[in-house]
Amino acid sequence: MNPLDIIDKYYTAGSPQWEILVEHSRAVADYAAEIIARHPELDVDAQFVYEAAMLHDIGICRTDAPSIFCTGTHHYICHGYLGSAMMQAENLPRHARVCERHTGAGLTVADIVERDLPLPHRDMLPETLEERIVCYADKFYSKSGDVTRRKTLDQAVASLAKHGSSQTERFMAMHRLLGI
């Protein structure tokens, strides 16, 4: 499966929105591949991780995020579960799980309720190694500014810290698990 074929169903190739999504996703996929290469003992499905990294943010087109040329109707934080629905429609349930579970360092029902987030009330935590690798790698890249510039670990932690200590704790647990 070529992820760009799926992206092209929802985005106009070459548009600013497409460029941001694809450049960001390629950076995440490249970093995920680096992590996998460092740890062959993890026996990770590298092809799936590449595909999932390329598709993890596909739902941004359905959000209202003018700074990245998205003119949808939903709050940006909804892009994960919206992308999940899109991947379910493509009959890609494993990819759908990555879309839904990559936001922040994953979200619990308690996170959603406590922060009054406009999300379904269910746990959205990365569970498999593949889900964790994409979630982790994603935290090092922004979709604004230079989308290919990798953040430092401290910068990634700082961006999560704004959303509570549970986010940074889950992220650092992924960091330790992946032996980075």
Backbone as CSV, one residue per row, in Angstrom:
resi,resn,N_x,N_y,N_z,CA_x,CA_y,CA_z,C_x,C_y,C_z
1,MET,0.846,-1.185,0.000,0.000,0.000,0.000,0.887,1.243,0.000
2,ASN,0.534,2.175,-0.864,1.256,3.438,-0.936,0.444,4.503,-0.187
3,PRO,0.959,4.986,0.947,0.201,5.989,1.713,-0.130,7.242,0.917
4,LEU,0.726,7.633,-0.023,0.446,8.837,-0.809,-0.815,8.677,-1.654
5,ASP,-1.108,7.465,-2.088,-2.349,7.241,-2.831,-3.565,7.558,-1.961
6,ILE,-3.493,7.197,-0.693,-4.604,7.493,0.221,-4.643,8.983,0.536
7,ILE,-3.488,9.577,0.811,-3.448,11.019,1.085,-4.049,11.789,-0.091
8,ASP,-3.735,11.366,-1.303,-4.229,12.070,-2.490,-5.741,11.950,-2.680
9,LYS,-6.393,11.028,-2.000,-7.865,10.945,-2.036,-8.503,12.092,-1.262
10,TYR,-7.782,12.596,-0.263,-8.343,13.593,0.644,-7.724,14.976,0.507
11,TYR,-6.567,15.060,-0.139,-5.820,16.312,-0.267,-5.468,16.533,-1.728
12,THR,-5.375,17.789,-2.126,-4.939,18.124,-3.478,-3.415,18.118,-3.499
13,ALA,-2.850,17.196,-4.269,-1.394,17.073,-4.340,-0.764,18.410,-4.704
14,GLY,0.269,18.770,-3.966,0.980,20.019,-4.224,0.402,21.236,-3.531
15,SER,-0.795,21.122,-2.946,-1.384,22.264,-2.235,-0.589,22.515,-0.956
16,PRO,-0.690,23.717,-0.377,0.031,23.986,0.876,-0.338,22.986,1.984
17,GLN,-1.608,22.648,2.079,-2.064,21.684,3.089,-1.416,20.318,2.862
18,TRP,-1.375,19.862,1.623,-0.760,18.581,1.255,0.730,18.614,1.578
19,GLU,1.401,19.716,1.209,2.844,19.842,1.448,3.168,19.736,2.932
20,ILE,2.430,20.440,3.771,2.670,20.399,5.217,2.462,18.987,5.736
21,LEU,1.350,18.368,5.381,1.065,17.009,5.854,2.152,16.040,5.411
22,VAL,2.501,16.049,4.143,3.456,15.071,3.615,4.864,15.314,4.163
23,GLU,5.306,16.569,4.221,6.643,16.847,4.756,6.731,16.454,6.230
24,HIS,5.723,16.815,7.010,5.701,16.448,8.428,5.699,14.929,8.573
25,SER,4.839,14.270,7.828,4.710,12.822,7.950,5.982,12.104,7.518
26,ARG,6.633,12.604,6.490,7.918,12.002,6.069,8.974,12.153,7.157
27,ALA,9.012,13.312,7.801,9.978,13.516,8.886,9.703,12.534,10.033
28,VAL,8.442,12.369,10.385,8.066,11.427,11.447,8.428,10.003,11.024
29,ALA,8.120,9.645,9.786,8.426,8.292,9.278,9.926,8.040,9.275
30,ASP,10.710,9.041,8.889,12.169,8.879,8.868,12.713,8.674,10.279
31,TYR,12.217,9.443,11.238,12.686,9.278,12.616,12.246,7.926,13.168
32,ALA,11.036,7.520,12.872,10.559,6.205,13.308,11.457,5.099,12.742
33,ALA,11.865,5.240,11.487,12.757,4.256,10.864,14.107,4.230,11.571
34,GLU,14.603,5.400,11.990,15.864,5.453,12.747,15.736,4.688,14.064
35,ILE,14.622,4.888,14.743,14.387,4.201,16.022,14.367,2.692,15.800
36,ILE,13.658,2.254,14.783,13.560,0.827,14.486,14.938,0.256,14.145
37,ALA,15.714,0.988,13.367,17.042,0.510,12.967,17.959,0.348,14.176
38,ARG,17.791,1.196,15.190,18.612,1.094,16.406,18.253,-0.128,17.245
39,HIS,17.038,-0.637,17.037,16.540,-1.702,17.918,15.916,-2.850,17.138
40,PRO,16.741,-3.590,16.388,16.187,-4.733,15.646,15.606,-5.801,16.566
41,GLU,16.055,-5.822,17.814,15.549,-6.813,18.766,14.067,-6.608,19.089
42,LEU,13.537,-5.443,18.779,12.120,-5.182,19.060,11.192,-5.893,18.083
43,ASP,11.729,-6.327,16.941,10.954,-7.057,15.941,9.671,-6.308,15.562
44,VAL,9.869,-5.065,15.143,8.771,-4.174,14.793,8.443,-4.321,13.306
45,ASP,7.172,-4.172,12.967,6.718,-4.193,11.573,7.062,-2.832,10.942
46,ALA,8.255,-2.741,10.365,8.765,-1.472,9.846,7.913,-0.924,8.705
47,GLN,7.411,-1.786,7.837,6.577,-1.316,6.725,5.293,-0.683,7.256
48,PHE,4.678,-1.336,8.233,3.475,-0.773,8.832,3.776,0.563,9.506
49,VAL,4.888,0.648,10.229,5.243,1.904,10.909,5.406,3.025,9.887
50,TYR,6.062,2.728,8.776,6.207,3.751,7.722,4.831,4.217,7.242
51,GLU,3.966,3.270,6.900,2.630,3.621,6.399,1.856,4.422,7.444
52,ALA,1.879,3.953,8.691,1.126,4.618,9.760,1.672,6.012,10.037
53,ALA,3.000,6.156,9.980,3.596,7.482,10.189,3.175,8.442,9.082
54,MET,3.080,7.944,7.876,2.654,8.790,6.754,1.177,9.182,6.868
55,LEU,0.371,8.357,7.514,-1.075,8.586,7.567,-1.587,9.086,8.921
56,HIS,-0.729,9.186,9.922,-1.202,9.465,11.277,-1.954,10.786,11.406
57,ASP,-1.643,11.772,10.594,-2.290,13.092,10.683,-3.286,13.352,9.557
58,ILE,-3.717,12.325,8.866,-4.589,12.527,7.702,-5.866,13.287,8.055
59,GLY,-6.306,13.212,9.293,-7.535,13.872,9.712,-7.457,15.377,9.861
60,ILE,-6.271,15.972,9.699,-6.186,17.433,9.883,-7.045,18.195,8.889
61,CYS,-7.317,17.605,7.718,-8.108,18.310,6.706,-9.541,18.572,7.169
62,ARG,-9.976,17.879,8.187,-11.341,18.043,8.696,-11.391,18.972,9.902
63,THR,-10.261,19.634,10.180,-10.212,20.541,11.327,-10.092,21.994,10.877
64,ASP,-10.402,22.876,11.795,-10.294,24.318,11.566,-8.938,24.772,12.100
65,ALA,-7.941,24.758,11.218,-6.570,25.135,11.599,-5.971,25.967,10.473
66,PRO,-6.385,27.235,10.372,-5.959,28.076,9.261,-4.442,28.220,9.123
67,SER,-3.703,28.134,10.225,-2.248,28.309,10.146,-1.577,27.203,9.344
68,ILE,-2.280,26.059,9.180,-1.746,24.980,8.343,-2.713,24.687,7.181
69,PHE,-3.494,25.714,6.815,-4.357,25.689,5.637,-5.503,24.679,5.732
70,CYS,-5.921,24.351,6.951,-7.029,23.415,7.139,-8.298,24.201,7.423
71,THR,-9.335,23.913,6.667,-10.571,24.699,6.746,-11.782,23.833,7.085
72,GLY,-11.568,22.796,7.858,-12.673,21.941,8.283,-13.468,22.598,9.399
73,THR,-14.309,21.814,10.033,-15.222,22.358,11.037,-14.904,21.922,12.462
74,HIS,-14.012,20.995,12.643,-13.731,20.450,13.971,-12.522,21.124,14.614
75,HIS,-12.490,21.071,15.941,-11.326,21.542,16.697,-10.130,20.684,16.298
76,TYR,-8.945,21.283,16.284,-7.744,20.573,15.822,-7.485,19.276,16.594
77,ILE,-7.758,19.272,17.885,-7.470,18.074,18.684,-8.279,16.863,18.213
78,CYS,-9.300,17.098,17.424,-10.140,16.008,16.906,-9.505,15.271,15.728
79,HIS,-8.377,15.777,15.216,-7.819,15.191,13.988,-7.477,13.715,14.131
80,GLY,-7.160,13.270,15.337,-6.812,11.864,15.539,-7.989,10.931,15.328
81,TYR,-9.101,11.217,16.020,-10.234,10.312,15.851,-10.900,10.504,14.488
82,LEU,-10.803,11.709,13.920,-11.326,11.921,12.558,-10.505,11.125,11.541
83,GLY,-9.194,11.163,11.695,-8.325,10.367,10.831,-8.579,8.883,11.006
84,SER,-8.861,8.472,12.232,-9.181,7.072,12.497,-10.405,6.643,11.699
85,ALA,-11.428,7.477,11.697,-12.639,7.156,10.923,-12.324,7.073,9.429
86,MET,-11.454,7.949,8.961,-11.074,7.922,7.542,-10.342,6.620,7.206
87,MET,-9.454,6.193,8.103,-8.709,4.954,7.858,-9.611,3.726,7.992
88,GLN,-10.591,3.784,8.879,-11.582,2.695,8.964,-12.338,2.590,7.640
89,ALA,-12.689,3.737,7.065,-13.392,3.748,5.777,-12.518,3.183,4.660
90,GLU,-11.206,3.269,4.821,-10.264,2.707,3.849,-9.953,1.238,4.153
91,ASN,-10.621,0.693,5.170,-10.407,-0.690,5.618,-8.970,-0.902,6.110
92,LEU,-8.483,0.070,6.883,-7.144,0.012,7.460,-7.240,0.176,8.982
93,PRO,-7.746,-0.840,9.676,-7.993,-0.691,11.119,-6.735,-0.465,11.954
94,ARG,-5.601,-1.068,11.596,-4.371,-0.840,12.374,-3.903,0.602,12.206
95,HIS,-4.015,1.139,11.008,-3.637,2.530,10.749,-4.591,3.466,11.498
96,ALA,-5.856,3.079,11.548,-6.856,3.872,12.262,-6.486,4.006,13.734
97,ARG,-6.009,2.924,14.331,-5.611,2.960,15.747,-4.464,3.954,15.958
98,VAL,-3.508,3.981,15.043,-2.393,4.927,15.178,-2.908,6.359,15.093
99,CYS,-3.795,6.631,14.143,-4.364,7.983,14.026,-4.997,8.414,15.343
100,GLU,-5.821,7.542,15.908,-6.560,7.901,17.113,-5.671,8.003,18.343
101,ARG,-4.583,7.257,18.393,-3.807,7.120,19.625,-2.520,7.925,19.657
102,HIS,-2.252,8.750,18.648,-0.978,9.475,18.627,-1.044,10.875,19.236
103,THR,-2.228,11.378,19.531,-2.378,12.747,20.019,-1.722,12.900,21.386
104,GLY,-0.878,13.910,21.506,-0.098,14.068,22.733,0.744,12.817,22.917
105,ALA,0.765,12.319,24.134,1.414,11.034,24.404,0.328,10.003,24.665
106,GLY,-0.798,10.199,23.983,-1.990,9.401,24.209,-2.883,10.101,25.212
107,LEU,-4.152,9.763,25.168,-5.121,10.399,26.066,-5.950,9.331,26.771
108,THR,-6.185,9.542,28.052,-7.091,8.675,28.798,-8.466,9.333,28.855
109,VAL,-9.457,8.568,29.245,-10.788,9.143,29.450,-10.683,10.263,30.483
110,ALA,-9.892,10.043,31.535,-9.740,11.069,32.576,-9.148,12.352,31.993
111,ASP,-8.140,12.230,31.118,-7.575,13.422,30.464,-8.662,14.177,29.700
112,ILE,-9.444,13.429,28.949,-10.478,14.020,28.093,-11.524,14.729,28.934
113,VAL,-11.974,14.083,30.002,-13.009,14.660,30.861,-12.456,15.849,31.648
114,GLU,-11.298,15.676,32.284,-10.716,16.741,33.112,-10.428,18.001,32.308
115,ARG,-9.984,17.831,31.069,-9.645,18.986,30.232,-10.809,19.418,29.358
116,ASP,-11.954,18.751,29.505,-13.162,19.056,28.731,-12.856,19.127,27.229
117,LEU,-12.161,18.094,26.747,-11.784,18.035,25.336,-12.958,17.562,24.485
118,PRO,-13.100,18.100,23.286,-14.221,17.721,22.413,-13.951,16.382,21.707
119,LEU,-13.751,15.344,22.510,-13.400,14.024,22.000,-14.331,12.976,22.583
120,PRO,-14.472,11.852,21.898,-15.244,10.748,22.484,-14.610,10.335,23.819
121,HIS,-15.438,9.946,24.753,-14.956,9.555,26.075,-14.523,8.092,26.041
122,ARG,-13.273,7.894,25.631,-12.652,6.567,25.614,-11.146,6.765,25.677
123,ASP,-10.461,5.743,26.155,-9.004,5.801,26.182,-8.467,5.796,24.762
124,MET,-7.492,6.634,24.518,-6.823,6.736,23.220,-5.316,6.716,23.467
125,LEU,-4.865,5.625,24.048,-3.459,5.458,24.393,-2.786,4.518,23.412
126,PRO,-1.574,4.849,22.970,-0.855,3.903,22.113,-0.522,2.645,22.916
127,GLU,-0.791,1.498,22.330,-0.582,0.243,23.047,0.518,-0.613,22.433
128,THR,0.513,-0.780,21.129,1.516,-1.630,20.503,2.823,-0.861,20.347
129,LEU,3.916,-1.572,20.129,5.191,-0.898,19.883,5.096,0.021,18.677
130,GLU,4.438,-0.456,17.630,4.309,0.356,16.423,3.558,1.654,16.712
131,GLU,2.469,1.571,17.465,1.715,2.772,17.833,2.578,3.714,18.668
132,ARG,3.331,3.164,19.589,4.187,3.990,20.455,5.304,4.660,19.664
133,ILE,5.882,3.949,18.720,6.971,4.529,17.932,6.472,5.727,17.126
134,VAL,5.329,5.592,16.476,4.798,6.721,15.695,4.440,7.876,16.622
135,CYS,3.782,7.578,17.721,3.408,8.623,18.681,4.649,9.348,19.184
136,TYR,5.665,8.601,19.571,6.902,9.182,20.089,7.589,10.048,19.031
137,ALA,7.801,9.497,17.850,8.507,10.222,16.783,7.771,11.509,16.405
138,ASP,6.451,11.472,16.436,5.638,12.639,16.064,5.894,13.832,16.979
139,LYS,6.222,13.586,18.238,6.399,14.684,19.186,7.634,15.528,18.886
140,PHE,8.476,15.069,17.974,9.699,15.790,17.649,9.546,16.710,16.438
141,TYR,8.354,16.748,15.851,8.142,17.555,14.643,6.844,18.335,14.739
142,SER,6.905,19.571,14.307,5.752,20.452,14.285,5.194,20.520,12.864
143,LYS,3.969,20.968,12.735,3.403,21.210,11.404,3.430,22.696,11.057
144,SER,4.038,23.494,11.929,4.199,24.923,11.621,5.682,25.249,11.601
145,GLY,6.030,26.254,10.854,7.438,26.610,10.720,8.169,25.576,9.873
146,ASP,9.377,25.260,10.277,10.177,24.267,9.554,9.728,22.878,10.007
147,VAL,8.883,22.255,9.215,8.286,20.970,9.604,9.295,19.826,9.599
148,THR,10.473,20.064,9.041,11.491,19.009,8.998,12.541,19.160,10.105
149,ARG,12.463,20.219,10.900,13.434,20.433,11.981,13.039,19.596,13.198
150,ARG,13.948,18.724,13.595,13.682,17.867,14.748,13.909,18.651,16.032
151,LYS,12.936,18.594,16.926,13.065,19.205,18.245,14.043,18.384,19.081
152,THR,14.615,19.018,20.073,15.406,18.285,21.055,14.441,17.559,21.993
153,LEU,14.961,16.634,22.771,14.131,15.948,23.758,13.519,16.965,24.722
154,ASP,14.310,17.927,25.175,13.787,18.943,26.099,12.657,19.752,25.467
155,GLN,12.792,20.085,24.193,11.730,20.828,23.508,10.465,19.986,23.367
156,ALA,10.618,18.718,23.051,9.456,17.830,22.931,8.749,17.707,24.273
157,VAL,9.523,17.535,25.347,8.941,17.434,26.688,8.234,18.730,27.055
158,ALA,8.862,19.861,26.761,8.266,21.160,27.100,6.940,21.369,26.379
159,SER,6.851,20.930,25.119,5.591,21.122,24.395,4.484,20.248,24.981
160,LEU,4.836,19.100,25.528,3.836,18.240,26.176,3.491,18.720,27.583
161,ALA,4.451,19.322,28.266,4.251,19.743,29.653,3.097,20.723,29.796
162,LYS,2.824,21.476,28.746,1.707,22.433,28.775,0.376,21.729,28.995
163,HIS,0.345,20.432,28.721,-0.901,19.668,28.792,-0.966,18.740,30.002
164,GLY,-0.039,18.931,30.924,-0.097,18.187,32.176,1.004,17.161,32.342
165,SER,1.249,16.825,33.601,2.342,15.905,33.924,2.086,14.496,33.402
166,SER,0.823,14.103,33.255,0.556,12.756,32.735,1.075,12.610,31.304
167,GLN,1.038,13.688,30.541,1.559,13.647,29.174,3.071,13.438,29.175
168,THR,3.776,14.202,29.990,5.230,14.059,30.015,5.640,12.712,30.600
169,GLU,4.908,12.231,31.594,5.225,10.917,32.173,5.053,9.807,31.140
170,ARG,3.963,9.841,30.373,3.743,8.809,29.339,4.805,8.908,28.240
171,PHE,5.149,10.132,27.868,6.156,10.325,26.837,7.512,9.781,27.294
172,MET,7.899,10.089,28.512,9.188,9.618,29.007,9.182,8.095,29.192
173,ALA,8.039,7.522,29.484,7.959,6.056,29.553,8.201,5.471,28.157
174,MET,7.669,6.103,27.104,7.951,5.658,25.741,9.435,5.837,25.432
175,HIS,9.996,6.935,25.865,11.414,7.217,25.640,12.278,6.094,26.234
176,ARG,11.965,5.704,27.461,12.722,4.627,28.120,12.473,3.290,27.431
177,LEU,11.236,3.008,27.089,10.890,1.742,26.431,11.644,1.580,25.123
178,LEU,11.750,2.664,24.371,12.402,2.607,23.070,13.916,2.736,23.157
179,GLY,14.429,2.934,24.367,15.866,2.993,24.574,16.545,4.107,23.821
180,ILE,15.907,5.251,23.780,16.450,6.389,23.043,17.407,7.158,23.929
